[in-house]
């Protein structure tokens, strides 16, 4: 059925094109046969003007779409840098928490009778799957999609560890489970932290790789972005450190002046209150 409809559509388009071509050919042939050559030239000039105007409009529209697509890709790359940086910070925090938890729940401490309690929790990755929409590189899109899938699974695993230990910890604090049960679950939490560390390290490596890819792809910005970067300062000037030292001194002096004025107002207020008493 679809093939029949497709064939019918092609036939209709062909008929319309044939009618249009025949009409144009007839108009030009009729004008050519006429004795007024100037009228033919005017007709030909008008047709040529309209035709080339149409071509220029279509060409300009096509170039605008290309530029808009490239600019959207560049904007998405900038946003991805922030996204990857946030994910790297979250990974660093989670690695610290995992190693810290292992250090708290060492076998020596668990056997000492102290029954340590750990209050920190793993952080969730704030996933943003919409950033891929503006990209043009399919290989890069596939890598980001794979990363987001891995981070989503990581979120589920970390949430499970948080939930499992928090329930045991709260039960132990409320004295609804025995100390031995708590210690056994603390060991399970420690083992889960040991198991999750390799996945966190892999996520860190993947994020570093994607961040580096983003930097490489950003080295070919759209023309207007390149012009903006050339005209607007995007890096520290050569004398920045000297200027920064001077500005820092001025900021500190201003803060000290504000502090002194605040203390003076407090002393005056206290003195006024003592006189009133």
MIMI-379029 format. One line per 4 residues: number of its first residue (from 1); for each residue x, y, z of C-alpha. Coordinates in nm, 4 decimals. Example, Ala and Ser with C-alpha at 12.3 -4.5 7.8 and 13.67 -1.06 7.14 Angstrom:
2
1> 1.2300:-0.4500:0.7800; 1.3670:-0.1060:0.7140
//
This chain:
277
1> 0.0000:0.0000:0.0000; 0.2818:0.2390:0.0903; 0.4605:0.1677:-0.2383; 0.1422:0.2384:-0.4326
5> 0.0907:0.5715:-0.2544; 0.4553:0.6632:-0.3075; 0.4288:0.5856:-0.6806; 0.1083:0.7887:-0.7034
9> 0.2764:1.0828:-0.5320; 0.5735:1.0683:-0.7714; 0.3355:1.0586:-1.0672; 0.1412:1.3639:-0.9408
13> 0.4630:1.5619:-0.8859; 0.5861:1.4654:-1.2329; 0.2583:1.5777:-1.3909; 0.2696:1.9132:-1.2099
17> 0.6335:1.9645:-1.3108; 0.5516:1.8786:-1.6714; 0.2604:2.1241:-1.6771; 0.4766:2.4008:-1.5266
21> 0.7603:2.3361:-1.7719; 0.5193:2.3313:-2.0660; 0.3600:2.6574:-1.9564; 0.6958:2.8327:-1.9216
25> 0.8124:2.6977:-2.2585; 0.4910:2.8109:-2.4253; 0.5209:3.1632:-2.2795; 0.8777:3.1995:-2.4002
29> 0.7971:3.0511:-2.7407; 0.5008:3.2831:-2.7821; 0.7131:3.5815:-2.6866; 0.9889:3.4737:-2.9271
33> 0.7465:3.4537:-3.2161; 0.6193:3.8024:-3.1432; 0.7633:4.0890:-3.3474; 0.8406:4.2973:-3.0373
37> 1.1936:4.1863:-2.9401; 1.2050:4.4404:-2.6563; 0.9056:4.2728:-2.4930; 1.0852:3.9384:-2.5118
41> 1.3980:4.0863:-2.3586; 1.1938:4.2426:-2.0789; 1.0235:3.9098:-2.0155; 1.3566:3.7270:-2.0151
45> 1.5121:3.9873:-1.7852; 1.2244:3.9684:-1.5406; 1.2403:3.5902:-1.5364; 1.6189:3.5872:-1.4899
49> 1.5961:3.8445:-1.2094; 1.3277:3.6497:-1.0264; 1.5119:3.3207:-1.0796; 1.8473:3.4451:-0.9481
53> 1.6778:3.6266:-0.6599; 1.5155:3.2960:-0.5632; 1.8516:3.1202:-0.5839; 2.0227:3.3815:-0.3651
57> 1.7419:3.3663:-0.1075; 1.7588:2.9882:-0.0910; 2.1387:2.9940:-0.0736; 2.1333:3.2533:0.2057
61> 1.8730:3.0545:0.3971; 2.0822:2.7385:0.3614; 2.3975:2.9147:0.4821; 2.2093:3.0621:0.7795
65> 2.0890:2.7164:0.8788; 2.4440:2.5833:0.8569; 2.5792:2.8668:1.0714; 2.2956:2.8347:1.3260
69> 2.3641:2.4621:1.3527; 2.7353:2.5195:1.4044; 2.6702:2.7932:1.6614; 2.4290:2.5653:1.8497
73> 2.6946:2.2934:1.8478; 2.9519:2.5368:1.9919; 2.7087:2.6493:2.2638; 2.6395:2.2858:2.3532
77> 3.0146:2.2205:2.3813; 3.0524:2.5116:2.6235; 2.7656:2.3797:2.8354; 2.9140:2.0296:2.8233
81> 3.2377:2.1612:2.9723; 3.0433:2.2798:3.2772; 2.8497:1.9512:3.2869; 3.1618:1.7341:3.2758
85> 3.3287:1.9534:3.5365; 3.0319:1.9090:3.7740; 3.0392:1.5328:3.7166; 3.4145:1.5249:3.7854
89> 3.3596:1.7118:4.1134; 3.0861:1.4653:4.2107; 3.3146:1.1727:4.1255; 3.5936:1.3202:4.3359
93> 3.3553:1.3652:4.6301; 3.2249:1.0093:4.5993; 3.5757:0.8642:4.5819; 3.6631:1.0521:4.8997
97> 3.3467:0.9263:5.0731; 3.4099:0.5657:4.9658; 3.7690:0.5676:5.0901; 3.6701:0.7532:5.4076
101> 3.3969:0.5008:5.4814; 3.6438:0.2149:5.4324; 3.8802:0.3885:5.6738; 3.6055:0.4278:5.9348
105> 3.4901:0.0666:5.9070; 3.8289:-0.1013:5.9247; 3.8248:-0.4425:6.0834; 4.0455:-0.3190:6.3683
109> 3.7956:-0.0461:6.4610; 3.4964:-0.2765:6.4255; 3.6592:-0.5343:6.6518; 3.7613:-0.2748:6.9102
113> 3.4070:-0.2479:7.0411; 3.3622:0.1202:6.9462; 3.0909:0.0508:6.6861; 3.1713:0.3567:6.4693
117> 2.8879:0.5409:6.2946; 2.9357:0.7030:5.9544; 2.7152:1.0027:5.8722; 2.8314:1.1011:5.5233
121> 2.6447:0.9848:5.2109; 2.7287:0.9437:4.8434; 2.6299:1.2278:4.6107; 2.4062:1.1793:4.3082
125> 2.5133:1.2818:3.9567; 2.2902:1.5549:3.8118; 2.2365:1.4087:3.4648; 2.1558:1.6326:3.1684
129> 2.0618:1.4320:2.8594; 1.9351:1.7365:2.6664; 2.2858:1.8678:2.5981; 2.3412:1.6117:2.3214
133> 2.0609:1.7553:2.1067; 2.2703:2.0491:1.9868; 2.5779:1.8434:1.8902; 2.6747:1.7492:1.5352
137> 2.9448:1.4850:1.5948; 2.7747:1.1446:1.6077; 3.0738:0.9669:1.7645; 3.0803:1.2237:2.0446
141> 2.7046:1.1917:2.0947; 2.7358:0.8121:2.1300; 3.0121:0.8472:2.3899; 2.8093:1.0949:2.5943
145> 2.5030:0.8692:2.5762; 2.7147:0.5788:2.7013; 2.8513:0.7953:2.9838; 2.5033:0.9070:3.0912
149> 2.3893:0.5437:3.0993; 2.6860:0.4517:3.3199; 2.6259:0.7481:3.5525; 2.2571:0.6583:3.5802
153> 2.3502:0.3059:3.6916; 2.6081:0.4570:3.9269; 2.3383:0.6759:4.0830; 2.1246:0.3694:4.1476
157> 2.4135:0.1787:4.3072; 2.5160:0.4722:4.5270; 2.1561:0.5334:4.6329; 2.1259:0.1657:4.7289
161> 2.4383:0.1878:4.9466; 2.3107:0.5075:5.1105; 1.9673:0.3626:5.1759; 2.0901:0.0264:5.3071
165> 2.3348:0.1745:5.5559; 2.1092:0.4618:5.6693; 1.8362:0.2135:5.7627; 2.0794:0.0051:5.9693
169> 2.2382:0.3127:6.1267; 1.9013:0.4601:6.2258; 1.7905:0.1254:6.3654; 2.1095:0.0948:6.5685
173> 2.0776:0.4506:6.7036; 1.7165:0.3815:6.8026; 1.8359:0.0521:6.9595; 1.6048:-0.1692:6.7547
177> 1.8911:-0.3957:6.6383; 2.1821:-0.5471:6.8267; 2.5403:-0.4271:6.8109; 2.6516:-0.7444:6.6329
181> 2.3911:-0.6957:6.3601; 2.5077:-0.3381:6.3145; 2.8716:-0.4446:6.2858; 2.7837:-0.7075:6.0280
185> 2.6003:-0.4514:5.8157; 2.8850:-0.2034:5.8595; 3.1154:-0.4656:5.7068; 2.8724:-0.5050:5.4142
189> 2.8750:-0.1279:5.3638; 3.2550:-0.1279:5.3660; 3.2633:-0.4094:5.1096; 3.0172:-0.2219:4.8857
193> 3.2402:0.0846:4.9019; 3.5382:-0.1276:4.7982; 3.3377:-0.2637:4.5045; 3.2183:0.0774:4.3829
197> 3.5631:0.2433:4.3776; 3.6761:0.0853:4.0440; 3.3546:0.2063:3.8777; 3.4092:0.5557:4.0131
201> 3.7663:0.5539:3.8818; 3.6392:0.4415:3.5405; 3.3801:0.7184:3.5412; 3.6554:0.9668:3.6244
205> 3.8673:0.8449:3.3317; 3.5692:0.8634:3.0944; 3.4870:1.2169:3.2065; 3.8463:1.3319:3.1612
209> 3.8476:1.1834:2.8098; 3.5200:1.3537:2.7146; 3.6374:1.6843:2.8620; 3.9507:1.6622:2.6455
213> 3.7385:1.5799:2.3377; 3.5231:1.8855:2.4108; 3.8324:2.1060:2.4226; 3.9493:1.9714:2.0859
217> 3.6097:2.0202:1.9214; 3.5903:2.3770:2.0514; 3.9072:2.4738:1.8638; 3.6958:2.5194:1.5488
221> 3.4384:2.7815:1.6581; 3.1883:2.9556:1.4249; 3.3145:3.2679:1.2466; 3.1285:3.5189:1.4646
225> 3.2429:3.3402:1.7815; 3.6004:3.3580:1.6518; 3.5582:3.7314:1.5833; 3.4190:3.7835:1.9353
229> 3.7097:3.5968:2.0908; 3.9526:3.8063:1.8876; 3.7942:4.1357:1.9923; 3.7056:4.0544:2.3537
233> 3.9729:3.9634:2.6082; 3.9316:3.6003:2.7126; 4.2585:3.5512:2.9056; 4.4470:3.7299:3.1808
237> 4.6729:4.0097:3.0562; 5.0488:3.9845:3.1053; 5.0506:4.2297:3.3985; 4.7541:4.0582:3.5651
241> 4.9415:3.9355:3.8732; 5.0678:4.2850:3.9534; 4.7234:4.4352:3.9054; 4.5676:4.1562:4.1117
245> 4.8066:4.2136:4.4013; 4.7232:4.5847:4.4033; 4.3488:4.5216:4.3775; 4.3637:4.2608:4.6555
249> 4.5343:4.5118:4.8847; 4.2642:4.7683:4.8083; 3.9868:4.5162:4.8792; 4.1448:4.4189:5.2115
253> 4.1855:4.7850:5.3049; 3.8224:4.8503:5.2225; 3.7098:4.5519:5.4308; 3.9219:4.6678:5.7248
257> 3.7734:5.0177:5.6996; 3.4214:4.8745:5.6999; 3.5059:4.6564:6.0007; 3.6473:4.9526:6.1938
261> 3.3431:5.1667:6.1129; 3.1114:4.8850:6.2218; 3.2967:4.8417:6.5509; 3.2835:5.2190:6.6082
265> 2.9056:5.2208:6.5546; 2.8674:4.9315:6.7986; 3.0761:5.1114:7.0630; 2.8732:5.4289:7.0175
269> 2.5486:5.2354:7.0463; 2.6697:5.0615:7.3640; 2.7826:5.3940:7.5135; 2.4465:5.5543:7.4311
273> 2.2670:5.2615:7.5955; 2.4761:5.2903:7.9114; 2.3997:5.6617:7.9379; 2.0289:5.5933:7.8966
277> 2.0444:5.3449:8.1838
//
